[in-house]
Amino acid sequence: MNQPNIADIYDLPEYYDVVFADDWEAEFEFLDFCFDRYVDGSVNRLLEPACGTGRLLVELAQAGFDVAGVELNEKMVGYCRQRCPGVDLVSGDMANFQLKQFAQSEPFDAGFNMINSVRHLLSEEKAVAHFRCMADVIRPGGIYVVGLHLTPTIGDPLEEETWVATRDDVMVKCHLETYDRDLDARIERASLSYDITDASRQLKVTGDLSFRTYTAEQMEQTLQTAGHWEIAETYDFTYDLLQPIEVDQQSEDVVYVLTRTA
């Protein structure tokens, strides 16, 4: 691989989309189940903050939902608009947006954020602001489905994982590894690399990621500070509809189904 590494993995949305596309069917089925089980009333309008390439928005739009997103990275925004022309997309910060910025002013019935994006908000102030933004745009009786990796307080957390994703003639080998974790500062740093092979080139992309850490107790405290949210149920990343989980000190992969209170 003769080409130089590229520092920001989010600046290559076409490969990011390949990397995180494989789980969309399980996520779609799970979200559809949550809309039916936990939302008070009908579900039409959906919002994904930090929507990235819009991989789920595309599928939900094709299923007949009215979809919208918020995304900060301009290259992701462009890719998402191209892939899902009907998306009501706000280019901006997931911790600082308002309903009036969307093309339609009607509140959303549900929101979702499935792959750890809330942990990119590195301060409690930002995290609380995000959940308050979501409460402002989702109607009472609606839900917000949030998936993230907690830091277990019993046992060792997962430090690395490797997986391979393919689409047509593109293959991406991904490696995610945590190299620093400061639980006092609540910052975790990791490297994410793509080894990309397609019809025209080979390329290695490596980027650094910073995440805020959450124990189960810290996550509940953030939600309590933000207000307007109650935990309706919790699941893990297997998305087993029949097997909700009880979050405890060993929990790591957790999906919160949050209900917007009155």
C-alpha positions as CSV (number, residue, x, y, z in Angstrom):
1,M,0.0,0.0,0.0
2,N,1.9,3.0,-1.3
3,Q,-0.5,5.7,-0.7
4,P,-0.2,7.6,2.6
5,N,-2.6,7.1,5.5
6,I,-5.5,9.5,5.8
7,A,-6.1,10.9,9.2
8,D,-9.9,11.3,9.4
9,I,-11.9,8.2,8.7
10,Y,-15.1,10.3,8.5
11,D,-13.8,12.0,5.4
12,L,-14.2,8.8,3.4
13,P,-18.0,8.2,3.7
14,E,-18.1,5.7,0.9
15,Y,-15.9,3.3,2.9
16,Y,-17.5,4.2,6.2
17,D,-20.8,3.2,4.7
18,V,-19.4,-0.2,3.7
19,V,-17.9,-0.8,7.2
20,F,-21.1,-0.2,9.1
21,A,-23.7,-1.5,6.7
22,D,-23.8,-5.2,7.6
23,D,-26.0,-4.7,10.7
24,W,-28.7,-2.6,9.1
25,E,-31.3,-5.4,8.7
26,A,-31.0,-6.4,12.4
27,E,-31.1,-2.7,13.4
28,F,-34.1,-2.0,11.1
29,E,-36.1,-4.9,12.6
30,F,-35.2,-3.9,16.1
31,L,-36.2,-0.3,15.5
32,D,-39.5,-1.3,13.9
33,F,-40.2,-3.5,16.9
34,C,-39.5,-0.6,19.3
35,F,-41.7,1.8,17.3
36,D,-44.6,-0.7,17.7
37,R,-43.9,-1.7,21.3
38,Y,-42.8,1.5,23.0
39,V,-44.2,4.5,21.2
40,D,-47.6,5.9,22.3
41,G,-49.5,6.3,19.0
42,S,-48.5,6.0,15.4
43,V,-44.9,6.5,14.1
44,N,-44.2,8.4,10.9
45,R,-41.5,11.0,11.6
46,L,-38.0,9.7,12.5
47,L,-34.8,11.5,13.4
48,E,-31.2,10.2,13.5
49,P,-28.7,12.6,15.1
50,A,-25.1,12.0,13.9
51,C,-26.7,10.1,10.9
52,G,-23.4,9.8,9.0
53,T,-24.0,8.3,5.6
54,G,-27.6,7.8,6.2
55,R,-27.4,4.0,5.9
56,L,-30.5,3.4,8.1
57,L,-32.3,6.5,6.9
58,V,-32.3,5.1,3.4
59,E,-33.9,1.9,4.4
60,L,-36.5,3.5,6.7
61,A,-37.4,6.0,4.0
62,Q,-38.0,3.2,1.5
63,A,-40.2,1.6,4.1
64,G,-42.4,4.7,4.1
65,F,-41.2,6.7,7.1
66,D,-40.6,10.4,6.9
67,V,-36.9,10.6,7.9
68,A,-34.5,13.4,9.0
69,G,-31.0,13.6,10.3
70,V,-28.4,15.8,11.9
71,E,-24.7,15.5,10.9
72,L,-21.6,17.6,11.5
73,N,-19.1,16.3,9.0
74,E,-19.7,18.0,5.6
75,K,-18.5,15.1,3.5
76,M,-20.9,12.8,5.3
77,V,-23.7,15.4,4.7
78,G,-23.0,15.4,1.0
79,Y,-22.9,11.6,0.8
80,C,-26.1,11.3,2.8
81,R,-27.9,13.8,0.6
82,Q,-26.8,12.0,-2.5
83,R,-27.8,8.6,-1.2
84,C,-31.1,9.7,0.3
85,P,-32.4,12.7,-1.6
86,G,-35.6,12.9,0.4
87,V,-33.9,13.2,3.8
88,D,-34.6,16.4,5.8
89,L,-31.0,17.0,6.8
90,V,-29.6,19.6,9.2
91,S,-25.8,20.2,8.9
92,G,-24.7,20.8,12.4
93,D,-23.9,19.8,16.0
94,M,-26.0,17.0,17.6
95,A,-25.8,18.9,20.9
96,N,-27.1,22.2,19.4
97,F,-30.0,22.1,17.1
98,Q,-33.7,23.1,17.1
99,L,-36.9,21.8,15.5
100,K,-37.2,25.0,13.5
101,Q,-34.1,24.1,11.5
102,F,-35.8,21.2,9.8
103,A,-38.0,21.6,6.7
104,Q,-41.0,20.5,8.7
105,S,-41.8,21.9,12.1
106,E,-43.9,18.9,13.3
107,P,-42.2,17.1,16.2
108,F,-40.7,13.7,15.7
109,D,-42.3,10.4,16.9
110,A,-39.0,8.7,17.5
111,G,-35.2,9.1,17.3
112,F,-32.4,6.6,17.1
113,N,-28.6,6.6,17.5
114,M,-27.3,3.0,17.2
115,I,-23.5,2.9,17.1
116,N,-21.9,4.9,19.9
117,S,-22.1,8.4,18.4
118,V,-23.3,10.0,21.7
119,R,-20.0,9.1,23.2
120,H,-18.3,11.5,20.8
121,L,-19.7,14.3,23.1
122,L,-16.8,14.6,25.4
123,S,-18.2,16.6,28.3
124,E,-21.2,16.2,30.6
125,E,-22.4,19.6,29.4
126,K,-22.5,18.5,25.8
127,A,-24.1,15.1,26.6
128,V,-26.9,16.7,28.6
129,A,-27.4,19.4,25.9
130,H,-27.8,16.6,23.3
131,F,-30.5,14.7,25.3
132,R,-32.3,18.0,25.9
133,C,-32.2,18.8,22.2
134,M,-33.7,15.4,21.5
135,A,-36.4,16.0,24.1
136,D,-37.2,19.3,22.5
137,V,-37.8,17.7,19.1
138,I,-39.5,14.4,20.0
139,R,-43.1,14.5,21.1
140,P,-44.2,13.2,24.5
141,G,-45.0,9.5,24.2
142,G,-42.2,9.1,21.5
143,I,-38.9,7.3,22.1
144,Y,-35.2,7.7,21.6
145,V,-33.2,4.4,21.0
146,V,-29.6,4.9,22.0
147,G,-26.8,2.2,21.6
148,L,-23.5,2.6,23.3
149,H,-20.6,0.8,24.9
150,L,-20.6,1.2,28.7
151,T,-17.4,0.8,30.8
152,P,-18.0,-2.2,33.1
153,T,-17.0,-1.8,36.7
154,I,-16.7,-5.5,37.2
155,G,-14.5,-7.4,34.7
156,D,-12.3,-6.1,31.9
157,P,-13.8,-4.0,29.0
158,L,-13.3,-5.1,25.4
159,E,-10.0,-3.5,24.2
160,E,-10.0,-4.4,20.4
161,E,-12.0,-6.0,17.7
162,T,-11.5,-6.8,14.0
163,W,-14.0,-7.4,11.3
164,V,-14.2,-7.5,7.5
165,A,-16.9,-5.8,5.4
166,T,-17.5,-6.2,1.7
167,R,-19.7,-4.6,-1.0
168,D,-19.4,-5.4,-4.7
169,D,-15.7,-5.2,-5.5
170,V,-14.8,-3.4,-2.2
171,M,-13.3,-5.1,0.8
172,V,-12.5,-3.3,4.0
173,K,-10.7,-4.9,6.9
174,C,-11.4,-2.9,10.1
175,H,-9.5,-2.9,13.3
176,L,-10.6,-0.9,16.4
177,E,-8.3,-0.8,19.4
178,T,-8.5,1.2,22.6
179,Y,-5.0,2.5,23.5
180,D,-5.8,4.8,26.4
181,R,-8.6,5.1,29.0
182,D,-8.7,7.7,31.7
183,L,-11.7,6.9,33.9
184,D,-11.1,10.0,36.1
185,A,-11.3,12.3,33.1
186,R,-13.8,10.0,31.5
187,I,-12.0,9.9,28.1
188,E,-11.2,6.8,26.1
189,R,-8.9,7.0,23.0
190,A,-8.9,4.5,20.3
191,S,-7.5,3.9,16.8
192,L,-9.6,2.7,13.9
193,S,-7.9,1.5,10.8
194,Y,-9.3,0.5,7.4
195,D,-7.3,-1.8,5.1
196,I,-9.1,-1.1,1.8
197,T,-9.0,-3.1,-1.4
198,D,-11.1,-2.3,-4.4
199,A,-10.9,-2.5,-8.1
200,S,-8.6,0.5,-8.5
201,R,-6.4,0.7,-5.4
202,Q,-5.2,-0.5,-2.0
203,L,-5.3,2.0,0.8
204,K,-4.7,2.1,4.5
205,V,-6.7,4.6,6.5
206,T,-6.0,5.2,10.2
207,G,-7.8,7.6,12.5
208,D,-7.8,8.5,16.2
209,L,-11.2,8.5,18.0
210,S,-12.0,10.0,21.4
211,F,-15.0,8.8,23.4
212,R,-16.6,9.8,26.7
213,T,-16.8,6.9,29.1
214,Y,-20.0,5.8,30.8
215,T,-20.7,3.4,33.6
216,A,-24.3,2.3,33.9
217,E,-24.7,4.6,36.9
218,Q,-23.1,7.6,35.0
219,M,-25.4,7.0,32.0
220,E,-28.5,7.1,34.3
221,Q,-27.2,10.3,35.9
222,T,-26.8,12.0,32.6
223,L,-30.3,11.1,31.6
224,Q,-31.6,12.3,35.0
225,T,-29.8,15.7,34.6
226,A,-31.1,16.1,31.1
227,G,-34.7,15.4,32.2
228,H,-37.7,14.4,30.1
229,W,-36.5,10.8,29.6
230,E,-37.3,7.5,31.3
231,I,-35.7,4.2,30.5
232,A,-38.4,2.0,29.1
233,E,-36.2,-1.1,28.4
234,T,-32.7,-2.1,27.7
235,Y,-31.2,-4.6,25.2
236,D,-27.8,-5.6,24.0
237,F,-26.2,-5.5,20.6
238,T,-27.7,-8.9,19.6
239,Y,-31.0,-7.0,19.2
240,D,-32.9,-10.0,20.5
241,L,-36.5,-8.8,20.7
242,L,-37.4,-11.5,23.2
243,Q,-34.5,-10.9,25.5
244,P,-34.2,-7.5,27.1
245,I,-31.4,-7.2,29.6
246,E,-30.8,-5.9,33.1
247,V,-28.0,-3.4,33.0
248,D,-25.5,-4.0,35.8
249,Q,-21.9,-3.5,36.7
250,Q,-20.7,-6.0,34.0
251,S,-22.8,-4.6,31.2
252,E,-20.9,-3.3,28.2
253,D,-23.0,-3.3,25.0
254,V,-26.3,-1.7,25.8
255,V,-29.2,-0.3,23.8
256,Y,-31.4,2.0,25.8
257,V,-35.1,2.5,24.8
258,L,-35.9,5.9,26.2
259,T,-39.4,7.2,26.5
260,R,-40.1,11.0,26.2
261,T,-42.1,12.0,29.2
262,A,-44.6,14.8,29.3
